[in-house]
Amino acid sequence: MSRSRLLVVPILAIALTACTDQPPVVQPTTTTAPDPNTYISFAFTGDVLTHTPLIEQAQRTAIAKGSTAEYDFTPMFEDVKQLVQSADLAMCHLETPIAPEGEALSAFPFFGVPKEVVTAIANAGFDRCSTASNHTYDRGLDGIDATVNALLENGVDQSGMARTPDEIEPRIVEVKGVRLCFLSYTFSYNGLKLPEGQEWRSAVINPDRILRDAERARQLGSEATIVSMHWGNEKESQANSMQTGIAETLTASGFVDLIVGHHAHVVQPIEQVNGVWVMYGLGNVLSNLPTDERWPANSQDAAIATIKLTKRPSGKISFDRPQVMPTWVDKRNGWVIRDVLAMLSDPKTDYGTARELELSLGRTTRVLGDFIAR
C-alpha cells in the first residue's frame, strides 16, 4: 500500500507538468540609466585677514611642533578642513598680501603677512583664492609678486593680482570637463595708486570693465563665470545701494553666473538677482578684529557657502540654491575657525564656548537663516 503511493505521486506530478502550457516566470530586472548631467560642488568663504595676534599664535604653534617653518597656521583651519576638501572646488578670499622675501612683516594699516598663511590655506583644501582687495597694494608691486608666487608654489590658483599683464586677463579653468572663469575686483586700494603703466596689476570695480571681462570670458569658452567682489560698507549687515545696483547690472548682462562678495567683515544677505545668485558678503572666516566698541561681535562670524553647478547634456548650466555653514573664530583657543553647528551638537563642547557659538549662530541666522544647512 505504502509502496503504490510512492509510485503514483511522482507520475501524477510529471503528468501535470507536461500538460502545463505556461512559460516559466522570469523576474524583471531593473536598471538605472546613468545620470547624463555633470555636477560641480563649490565652497566659498570670505576674508582671510591675518592680524598680528594670529601671526604670533602661528609662531607659537611652529615652535611647539618643532617645525622648520617659522609660522604654522594650519590648526586654525582644522575644524573646517573636511567640508572644504569635500568640494570639487573651494575658494577663499585672501585679503592681505604676503610680505616680500627679506622684508619685515606688518599688519594694519599696511599688511604684509607670512607666506605660511598660504601653506595653511592649501593644506585646508582650498584650490584658489580671490586676491583683489583694498589691501592689494599695501606692500607695493613686490607684495603682489610675493603673494602670487606663494599661492602658485602651494598649488593654489588665484585671480585679482598679476605679475604680468596677461595674468589679469580672463582665463579659463576646466573642472570636471566644465569650462569656468573666475574674476576678482575691489572697490579701492585705500587711497593708494598703482604706478603709471602698472594699473593692470589688479582690478578696481567698474561695471563696464567687469562686463567687458565677462564677455571676453564667454568668447574664450567660459560656460560659467564667477565674479568675486570686494565691496560694501564695513560693519553693515545689509548690502548698500552700490552693491545692489552693480549686482543688478552684472546679472542682467547674461555674462555673469555667480557673484561672491566680501569686505564688510560681517555676513550680508544672499539673494537671486535676475535669476543669478548673489552672495553679498560671507564675513571674516579668519581674523582678529577687536570685538569691543571698535568692531561688533559679528565681525568674528562668517559662512562657508556651498553651491552646486549642474551642466545638462544640452549644455545648459545652472546653480542650485546655496547653503551656508556658519563659522565663528574661537580666539580663546588659538584663533580656530569653528564649525558652529557641529560644535553645538558635540557634547564635549564646554558651556562657555557653547554659549558663544549660540550667540554667533543667532547673529548669522538673522541675516542668512533661510540658507543655513541644517
Number of C-alpha atoms within 10 A of each C-alpha: 5 6 7 8 9 10 10 10 11 11 11 11 10 10 11 10 11 9 8 8 7 7 6 6 6 6 6 6 5 6 6 5 6 6 8 10 13 15 18 17 16 19 26 24 30 32 29 19 24 25 19 17 16 23 21 13 18 24 18 17 19 17 15 10 11 10 12 9 11 15 23 27 28 21 17 25 21 16 18 19 19 12 16 24 16 13 20 17 18 23 23 25 31 29 24 31 32 30 24 22 12 6 10 10 17 19 16 12 9 17 24 28 25 26 22 20 25 25 20 20 25 20 19 22 22 25 23 23 30 26 32 33 31 21 23 32 27 25 23 19 19 16 23 26 20 19 29 23 17 21 23 13 13 17 16 20 18 26 26 29 27 24 19 12 13 11 17 20 18 23 19 19 13 11 12 9 10 20 18 20 24 23 26 29 26 24 17 19 18 14 8 13 12 16 11 7 7 14 13 20 23 26 26 21 17 13 14 11 13 20 18 14 21 27 19 16 25 21 10 15 15 23 21 25 23 18 23 26 29 29 23 24 15 13 19 17 22 17 20 13 10 12 18 15 12 14 24 16 16 24 21 14 13 16 22 27 22 23 24 23 29 28 27 25 30 31 35 26 19 25 16 15 17 15 14 21 22 24 24 29 31 31 32 31 29 31 26 18 19 12 12 8 7 9 15 16 17 24 26 27 30 34 28 25 23 23 17 18 17 17 20 14 11 8 12 11 17 17 19 12 15 20 21 24 24 30 29 27 25 20 16 8 11 17 22 24 26 23 22 23 17 14 17 19 10 10 9 9 14 11 11 8 15 18 13 15 25 15 15 22 24 14 20 27 15 13 17 22 16 13 19 19 13 7
